[in-house]
């Protein structure tokens, strides 16, 4: 066909496509056609929504206001800055009191340091939880310190007659105690990340007391030291608690409400961006592949090198991009931010529910709000996946065109583009109205729940007393009901119903474009065409219809989700909840769950991680089935003796765990410096040079992975260097005057808090910068207060600030270097290893997620689930499990990004790290999570109090409510689909099981690093359609007319009534895919399930390809050696990875 086509036809088609693209690039988005009254002439904005009204532009801010806005210095940030700097300054200022100076002597600087580590800028719920554990660990540490010092003193008394001087036994006992304490407490730290700050506090106390132990010669001396340490640290916690709870208190509810407000605003922006994108598709090429598409996708599919992909990307950047590409980028960025914010809302909800607050909404209302918001986020996020659908269709059909594209492919693409352009024109006005309704609905709910401010009434109108002016204002407003007005829910409900009614019009336009309907005919007169033909054109038409139904259904679901939020907000206003505030206490059940969750494997992740040292890396409990190997050498214990043996084996298991290994590394790093304090020749040098601070740096800066260690090492060195400069400026700029020193210390601490808030990845360096400022300034103020002689009474000589500051820098550098060495020695635990394990955990959770979704669908179709809003029913348990898995995945995906960022700091020794493949796996796992979430929402709703989007929930409502009228009305359409899907589910169970098995297999391969088996079959998309078509044919063949003699056929022959029933059922099943049924709810749900199946299977195929390139594929192939007849070579000696021959070392696989 290509060779026989006239050249002028090829040129005309190409010129047509080029003219359209040139017209789009030169125009401002103003259309030339009309669309039945739709606003065709509106400009299509890029990266933003079209302006809704012609309001005057806001006045340009002044220089100061613009500078503050550019830096992000809004009111909450300024309050947090000056609040966070207050506690350490108070801690140092109180030392100017004679009684305080006499009490703490040389330990006064610890008050300010502990005030810094307490992080009073945390929300109230998180701060109180951290404070409780800080005080608990400090109290335990003080008791242990007394035991350590007493036992060490007893060693001295039993081995030395003279009380003064160095004693090796006392030093040895102190060193052993120090090593054991640091090992155990850091093992707990690795096991429970929420105890990070309490463990640091415990380590500081232990390090100071143990290193002072060789100098102690009496019980009164060590009791005095421990008492002063304990009191100073408690006073630091007290100042931080007073600032946190009394100075501009910030409740966890307020933080959660601010996140909810931001989520609402992001949803409003996302709807506007999606509207602009869909409107741009009225003219542009929706099958164009963006230039910034992930290079890893093409690398994994084509095998091109990274350099080639980068070169193509640079070439594509030089080409003008269509507006739809810019809109697609904006949507993807917004959806990414929305996912991150959704995970934060999920993490902070428990703290908001535990908070003691003077508020209006109860804890159960917060949970309901989160579930309702999730029911809006899912369909709006699903609308954004249309971008991926169009790009995949273009790739699958070879529509990534260029100057060498054959005429047939270009003409086929142009025809599909023309159809979609016409359909999008029909969709313009309905979605314009629906998006406006969604935006107003979110605004209405936000205002009623006091999350968003109400629009300010003009002062001119408020104070106007002229009757004619007031009448004119009323006439201008008319009978319009605005967001925030009573009765708005009914208006929104009418708009959503209007979109539902107009869906048939859009489908009718598509049928006309496909030649299935004439212009003056109705949908009932559509040609009897079911997509059961094997012609490729019918398959493409079927895909096209599914995409259209997918888009329409999600749009309507978004509107219904917003309607439920509006109804919830109205109900809270109606029952008086929003009328006045009340004192809300957490229920005992909530507190019990919190206490259990802190030391529980199930919830040891970020849900209870309250400190700001966290780098966003989550530790999620996968369940007993993940990474749990059944012992092939031991059966389960059956008697008391065998159980006791298991307890003994648990001890060795503890010492061989990764947490214990981290604790051992921390103990070795601490003793690397601490040993200097316990040797006779160096213990004086240790005290004089204040090397205990290097041990404290190890306690603060020790991390589990080398990537974090390298990054943290550089950040802490830089932070300390900045602190040295700041302290010198602070000390000399005011000529060593104490009041001026405090003023500038407060200012510099506030600036440090700004970087702490705005640049979370710099937290290690910023915190150390703040601590070093307090340490240096605190010591110099101490000398000014109590004098040089008393300051040197602890064996530490006095240094002026210009000598002390460089000493501190050297001490910090030494501690950071030792911590870095023991992170990578004897073998590093890399972020790349953690990234691989987290990816394995993500795939395992995806398999679990899909399994729960599958069971939910089975229970709904069989009618065995019950009402999910009733506790104890299977549907309720499945819904809770789905939400829990969704939350775990939302925590893990940002954690993957953090590991991917930190691994860049790790040097590559040997071959390069396959970063593109890992990024491809992360991207595909994230997309599968989105599609499974959409699938879960389709069949199971968004959680308690919400519903699914189509027919299964309507049937469940009728069945559980006992409403026979509702059940009869649904029977005609939806029961047919439900019965067909119930039978279909049994037929496609192998496919569903194959998805679960594939995800689990890939998870195990990444976890262990073992190769995947050969010839791994990936489930094919569109299995639902093919199975449904085959189902009707199979049922028709069982009508008794055949000559089969099987027992089942015999029973059919002897029962003519059953035969007729089966024949009728077969006809019904075969007619379900008739285009005349495309307006039915069952057809829409089937389309959504089909599209989700397509997208999941497509990304699953890419996952298999990428994982196989990472871990290899077992090769059992055999080949005949032509040089040696009669001999064969096994694949075990020629296993290959990425097509390169490599030695399999006789193992039959590639390691």
Helices and strands as residue ranges (DSSP letters): H 7-26, H 63-71, H 75-84, H 86-93, G 94-96, H 98-104, G 105-107, H 109-118, H 124-159, H 168-191, G 193-195, H 196-212, G 213-215, H 219-246, H 252-280, H 295-302, H 306-317, H 323-354, E 357-359, H 363-384, H 386-396, H 407-448, H 459-462, H 467-477, H 488-513, G 523-525, H 536-574, E 582-584, H 588-598, G 606-608, H 640-655, H 658-674, G 675-678, H 683-688, H 692-701, H 706-733, H 738-758, G 760-762, H 763-786, H 788-791, G 792-794, H 801-824, H 831-862, H 874-902, G 903-905, H 915-940, H 951-961, H 964-970, I 971-975, H 976-987, H 989-1008, H 1023-1036, H 1047-1053, H 1056-1071, G 1075-1077, H 1081-1111, E 1118-1120, E 1128-1130, G 1131-1133, E 1136-1137, E 1140-1141
